Amino acid sequence: PLPRPLTWRTLAAIVAFYAACLGVATYPVVTTFRSRLPAIYDPLEHLWIMRWNKACLLEGRLPFLCPEIHHPTGAPLGYFPPMHLESLLYIPLSFVIPNDVLCYNLIWLFGFLMMGLGTFLLCWQVLRHRPAAVVGGLLAMLSTPMMLHGHGHLETMQAGGFPLFLVAWMRLIERPNRGRLGMALALYLFLVMCAPYFVVLSVIPAAWFLLWRIWRAGRPGWRPWLRARLGWLVAFGALALPCLALLFANQLWAVRHGCSLTRPSWEFARFGAPWWAYLTPTALHRLGKLFAYDLYDRAGHGLCVVECGSYLGIVTTGLLLYAAIVRVRFPRATFWWSLLAILIVFSLGSFVQVGAHRVRLPAYWGYQVFFPFRLIRVPARFNLFASVCAALIAAAGLKHLLARDWLRPIRGAFVAALVVLSLADLGMVPFGQGVTIPEMPGCYAFIKARNPRASVIEIPLFPSGPSPINSIGGYWQSLHRTRSTVGYSGHPNLAWDCRVFHPSPFNVLRLQDPGYLKDPGSVAIDLLPRVAFEDYVWLYLTANQFDYVILHQGPALRPEFPVHIDQIKQQLEPAKVYEDAATVVYDRRLLKPPAHPVILPDDGWRQRAPWRGRLTCALGQTGGLTVYNPDPSTELVLTLEATAFRKHRTVRLRSGNTELARWRISPGDLRTFRSPPFRLPAGLHALTLESDGQARVRHHRDAPAGDKRPFSLRVAHIDLQPTPQVAARQP
């Protein structure tokens, strides 16, 4: 008999069943749905993005650059995941539900249910067997990649659009017409709106189905078969490309303004899934907890288990083995088996270790020749799509089993047993960290009352990556909207890191040193060998237009390692205007201007990285220097310890159009260069170091901290002192 058609009531019942199973597999999330997030760093970043998209929509502003975080450079939104679908869900939800945690968790729930329902529809389309399709959807929804990404990767876990797109794509390739073209295009755009990774990951299954159908058409028939579909494929690409350009306008804007969105090859190679991950439970699974040690941690994958964990589970693996041994027949079986193998191989990353040898895999060649692969960091995320294929084949095996001459109650009990076993095996109880968002301290309201247009630096200062201050403070920023240094993105904001973090006197790496301010009158900070701390702080805050310093001293934003903030509090005490248990606020206007000449690197100075045993800074063709001179009658000398990169360089020191010094700097060892004595009027000045060219980075070992932009010099020290002091130090 023909299977009964699906109705909306049937689909609603299946979704309700999946929701109940998810509640069991992720307990106690269901009890803390209104108050707790599964993690803290990524979920708060995602909430900030969704709130920023909402603010741009309501305020009628372009979202390309956010000037409110990573002050003073701002943060290009191309560095962040776009969160298209998630924002479309969050914005209407937030108008009805004023609880961001609940809004986030509803979108989280939507992602799981969409994966289950999407895979169910795929299994139904292929197998036309309702119980098998229901179990297939459940296995995909509870798959290890979904459960692990559910711990914080809100956009990546929205992978339920993949099975829907694949059904539409297969229908388009088989019998193209306008309706199927429109459906395939709409579901493709829906898929890439879920997560930008899927722009690249979806290419592999789509291309493989096309190649598989060409192979199935046979040698005499493949040319006319392909010719009949070539126009439809061109139409799909012609319609998809402008839509993708619109969806990823933030990324295109960032690239247009000099931001690099490509990932280094070492990072791509680092985040592959080990082959045994598909058979091995993680320490978060019940079965994994029975092991004497964490297998992923022992193999060096402990820190990235969320990305590389791919365990298929007992039920999925058992049904796959049954389908393979019995050679279960179902529509396009060779395609589904081959696609599963291809996706698993791509998820392994660039290399697989065989004894003492590293064998290159297709993902390596994909990274070398297919540029979009350079935009992704984690090839292991192919395991999301592999889980869908595995669930479909497992459902085919289950359909074959249920076709045996069993009594109906036995078939029902068998399916129920598989569901219970899947919940017990793939569930992660307790699920997540169950984190509450810390309450925002009162210092922001205090600052807004004093100066509504103020900008603040929040310390200890971390780089633009994840940290308690950047994550929690970034979410708070979306509430108080004060311009701040907080916030973190998927890509490092190099412009901000180089201008604000590296030269900062509040750099968290410096605050780890208990002897950092042992002698505040002579402190080594960044490229400056010695400078008075209070002089440098005033110039740093003034040059970067920070009105207030917020020192976080409460436990909510405390780093995971010890920092010595008491020495900072002692030095800034005269400027204190506010203090509570969580924060201390200092007003820059209450600090004294420098009593000595002081210099600060700003624009053009790149990443700091070790070179030949010294910490050096790469300098582009030009580098800005902000100088404060308290005494116009004092003659100054600028000292530079540097070497040229690859070629001899003529370097000039300018103040406006006036040349203050000129040097000929050669490649090789670091050398010291001194300017002739010069004078500057009292006050702030902008000087420029200008080279006659810069060289391209040809090898990754020459790239400072992985930054492959061309540069001219490596600089170890830069100093500005009155002439007598310089003379006294000369041998």
SULVENFEN-V580118 format. One record per pair of residues at least 24 apart in sequence whose C-alpha atoms are under 7 Angstrom apart, sorted by sequence separation. I is the first residue (numbers start at 0). J is the second residue. D is the distance in whole Angstrom. If there is no record, write none. Layout:
I_J_D + I_J_D
This chain:
115_139_6 + 463_487_5 + 464_488_6 + 501_525_7 + 600_624_5 + 601_625_7 + 642_666_5 + 114_139_7 + 115_140_5 + 463_488_7 + 599_624_6 + 600_625_6 + 642_667_6 + 114_140_5 + 160_186_7 + 598_624_7 + 599_625_5 + 642_668_6 + 281_308_7 + 454_481_6 + 455_482_6 + 456_483_6 + 457_484_6 + 464_491_6 + 553_580_6 + 598_625_6 + 599_626_6 + 642_669_5 + 453_481_7 + 454_482_5 + 455_483_5 + 456_484_5 + 457_485_7 + 463_491_6 + 553_581_4 + 598_626_5 + 641_669_5 + 642_670_6 + 111_140_6 + 160_189_7 + 161_190_6 + 453_482_7 + 454_483_6 + 455_484_7 + 463_492_6 + 552_581_5 + 553_582_7 + 597_626_6 + 598_627_7 + 640_669_6 + 641_670_6 + 160_190_5 + 280_310_5 + 348_378_5 + 551_581_6 + 552_582_5 + 597_627_6 + 640_670_5 + 641_671_7 + 279_310_5 + 348_379_6 + 551_582_5 + 596_627_6 + 597_628_7 + 640_671_4 + 654_685_7 + 276_308_6 + 277_309_5 + 278_310_5 + 346_378_5 + 347_379_6 + 504_536_7 + 550_582_5 + 551_583_7 + 596_628_5 + 639_671_6 + 640_672_6 + 654_686_5 + 49_82_7 + 276_309_5 + 277_310_4 + 278_311_6 + 345_378_7 + 346_379_4 + 463_496_6 + 549_582_6 + 550_583_5 + 595_628_7 + 596_629_6 + 638_671_7 + 639_672_5 + 653_686_6 + 654_687_6 + 52_86_7 + 276_310_6 + 277_311_5 + 346_380_6 + 462_496_6 + 549_583_6 + 550_584_6 + 595_629_6 + 638_672_6 + 639_673_6 + 653_687_5 + 272_307_4 + 346_381_5 + 549_584_5 + 594_629_6 + 638_673_4 + 652_687_6 + 653_688_7 + 157_193_6 + 271_307_6 + 272_308_7 + 345_381_7 + 346_382_6 + 439_475_6 + 443_479_7 + 548_584_6 + 549_585_7 + 593_629_7 + 637_673_6 + 638_674_7 + 652_688_5 + 49_86_5 + 53_90_6 + 270_307_7 + 547_584_7 + 548_585_5 + 636_673_7 + 637_674_5 + 651_688_6 + 652_689_6 + 462_500_6 + 547_585_6 + 548_586_7 + 636_674_6 + 650_688_7 + 651_689_5 + 154_193_6 + 155_194_6 + 342_381_6 + 343_382_6 + 461_500_7 + 547_586_5 + 636_675_6 + 650_689_5 + 651_690_6 + 49_89_7 + 154_194_5 + 342_382_7 + 460_500_7 + 546_586_6 + 547_587_6 + 636_676_5 + 650_690_4 + 121_162_6 + 546_587_6 + 635_676_5 + 636_677_7 + 649_690_6 + 650_691_7 + 117_159_5 + 121_163_7 + 343_385_6 + 634_676_6 + 635_677_5 + 648_690_6 + 649_691_6 + 117_160_7 + 342_385_5 + 634_677_5 + 635_678_6 + 648_691_6 + 114_158_6 + 118_162_6 + 634_678_5 + 114_159_4 + 117_162_6 + 121_166_6 + 460_505_6 + 461_506_6 + 633_678_6 + 107_153_6 + 110_156_6 + 113_159_5 + 117_163_6 + 339_385_6 + 459_505_6 + 460_506_5 + 461_507_6 + 632_678_7 + 676_722_7 + 110_157_5 + 458_505_6 + 459_506_6 + 460_507_5 + 631_678_6 + 459_507_5 + 631_679_6 + 110_159_7 + 339_388_6 + 631_680_5 + 645_694_7 + 339_389_7 + 511_561_6 + 513_563_6 + 516_566_7 + 631_681_5 + 644_694_7 + 184_235_7 + 511_562_5 + 628_679_7 + 630_681_5 + 510_562_5 + 511_563_6 + 629_681_5 + 335_388_7 + 510_563_5 + 537_590_7 + 628_681_5 + 629_682_6 + 510_564_7 + 628_682_5 + 180_235_7 + 184_239_7 + 537_592_6 + 627_682_5 + 628_683_7 + 537_593_7 + 627_683_5 + 626_683_6 + 627_684_6 + 534_592_7 + 626_684_5 + 534_593_4 + 625_684_6 + 626_685_6 + 534_594_7 + 539_599_7 + 625_685_5 + 624_685_6 + 625_686_6 + 535_597_7 + 623_685_7 + 624_686_5 + 534_597_7 + 623_686_6 + 624_687_6 + 36_100_6 + 623_687_5 + 35_100_6 + 622_687_6 + 623_688_6 + 34_100_6 + 329_395_7 + 621_687_7 + 622_688_5 + 33_100_6 + 621_688_6 + 622_689_7 + 644_711_5 + 33_101_5 + 621_689_4 + 643_711_6 + 644_712_5 + 32_101_6 + 327_396_6 + 620_689_6 + 621_690_6 + 643_712_4 + 644_713_7 + 620_690_5 + 642_712_6 + 643_713_6 + 641_712_7 + 642_713_5 + 32_104_6 + 82_154_6 + 307_379_5 + 327_399_7 + 620_692_6 + 641_713_5 + 642_714_7 + 274_347_6 + 306_379_6 + 309_382_6 + 319_392_6 + 620_693_6 + 641_714_4 + 272_346_6 + 273_347_6 + 306_380_7 + 315_389_7 + 319_393_5 + 322_396_5 + 619_693_7 + 640_714_6 + 641_715_6 + 271_346_6 + 272_347_5 + 315_390_7 + 318_393_5 + 321_396_6 + 640_715_6 + 271_347_5 + 272_348_7 + 640_716_5 + 271_348_4 + 319_396_7 + 639_716_6 + 640_717_6 + 270_348_7 + 315_393_6 + 318_396_5 + 639_717_5 + 318_397_7 + 638_717_6 + 639_718_7 + 268_348_6 + 638_718_5 + 268_349_5 + 637_718_6 + 638_719_6 + 268_350_7 + 637_719_5 + 636_719_6 + 637_720_7 + 635_719_7 + 636_720_6 + 635_720_6 + 636_721_6 + 617_703_7 + 635_721_4 + 636_722_6 + 634_721_6 + 635_722_5 + 468_556_5 + 633_721_6 + 634_722_6 + 456_545_6 + 467_556_5 + 455_545_5 + 467_557_7 + 619_709_7 + 620_710_6 + 454_545_5 + 455_546_6 + 456_547_7 + 457_548_6 + 458_549_6 + 459_550_7 + 467_558_7 + 619_710_4 + 620_711_6 + 454_546_5 + 455_547_5 + 456_548_5 + 457_549_5 + 458_550_5 + 618_710_6 + 619_711_5 + 453_546_6 + 454_547_7 + 455_548_6 + 456_549_6 + 457_550_6 + 458_551_6 + 617_710_6 + 618_711_6 + 18_112_7 + 455_549_7 + 618_712_5 + 17_112_7 + 608_703_5 + 617_712_6 + 618_713_6 + 607_703_7 + 608_704_6 + 617_713_5 + 606_703_6 + 616_713_5 + 617_714_6 + 14_112_7 + 17_115_7 + 606_704_6 + 615_713_6 + 616_714_5 + 615_714_5 + 616_715_6 + 615_715_4 + 614_715_6 + 14_116_7 + 314_417_7 + 498_601_5 + 498_602_6 + 271_377_7 + 270_377_5 + 271_378_6 + 272_379_5 + 314_421_6 + 497_604_6 + 84_192_5 + 270_378_6 + 271_379_5 + 497_605_5 + 42_151_6 + 83_192_5 + 84_193_5 + 267_376_5 + 270_379_6 + 497_606_6 + 41_151_6 + 83_193_7 + 266_376_6 + 267_377_6 + 41_152_7 + 82_193_7 + 262_373_6 + 267_378_7 + 313_424_7 + 38_150_6 + 82_194_7 + 261_373_5 + 262_374_6 + 312_424_6 + 37_150_5 + 38_151_6 + 261_374_5 + 262_375_6 + 312_425_6 + 37_151_6 + 260_374_6 + 262_376_6 + 437_555_7 + 17_137_7 + 598_719_6 + 597_719_6 + 211_334_7 + 596_719_7 + 596_720_6 + 2_127_7 + 204_338_7 + 286_424_7 + 285_424_6 + 284_424_7 + 442_582_7 + 284_425_6 + 440_581_7 + 284_426_7 + 284_427_5 + 283_427_6 + 148_305_6 + 147_305_5 + 144_308_6 + 143_308_6 + 144_309_6 + 143_309_5 + 143_310_6 + 143_311_7 + 142_311_6 + 77_249_5 + 199_371_6 + 76_249_6 + 77_250_4 + 199_372_7 + 77_253_5 + 138_315_7 + 75_253_6 + 196_375_7 + 200_381_7 + 63_249_5 + 528_716_7 + 63_252_7 + 526_715_6 + 527_716_6 + 526_716_5 + 527_717_6 + 528_718_7 + 526_717_6 + 527_718_6 + 126_329_7 + 125_330_6 + 144_382_7 + 145_383_7 + 144_383_6 + 142_386_6 + 139_386_6 + 139_387_5 + 139_390_6 + 138_390_6 + 135_390_5 + 135_391_6 + 135_393_7 + 135_394_5 + 134_394_7 + 132_394_6 + 131_394_5 + 131_395_7 + 131_397_6 + 131_398_5 + 118_387_6 + 122_391_6 + 126_395_7 + 128_398_7 + 150_431_6 + 143_425_7 + 142_425_7 + 141_425_6 + 38_431_6 + 37_431_5 + 38_432_6 + 37_432_5 + 38_433_7 + 39_434_6 + 37_433_5 + 38_434_6 + 36_433_5 + 37_434_6 + 24_422_6 + 35_433_5 + 36_434_5 + 35_434_5 + 36_435_6 + 35_435_5 + 25_426_6 + 34_435_6 + 24_426_4 + 25_427_6 + 26_428_6 + 27_429_6 + 28_430_7 + 24_427_6 + 25_428_6 + 26_429_6 + 27_430_7 + 24_428_7 + 25_429_7 + 26_430_6 + 25_430_5 + 79_488_5 + 80_489_7 + 78_488_6 + 79_489_5 + 78_489_6 + 70_482_6 + 78_490_5 + 67_480_7 + 70_483_5 + 67_481_7 + 68_482_6 + 69_483_6 + 70_484_5 + 67_482_4 + 68_483_5 + 69_484_4 + 67_483_6 + 68_484_5 + 69_485_6 + 68_485_6 + 69_486_7 + 68_486_6 + 74_492_7 + 72_494_7 + 72_495_6 + 40_465_6 + 44_470_6 + 47_473_7 + 69_495_6 + 43_470_6 + 47_474_5 + 50_477_7 + 43_471_7 + 46_474_7 + 40_470_5 + 44_474_7 + 47_477_6 + 43_474_6 + 71_543_6
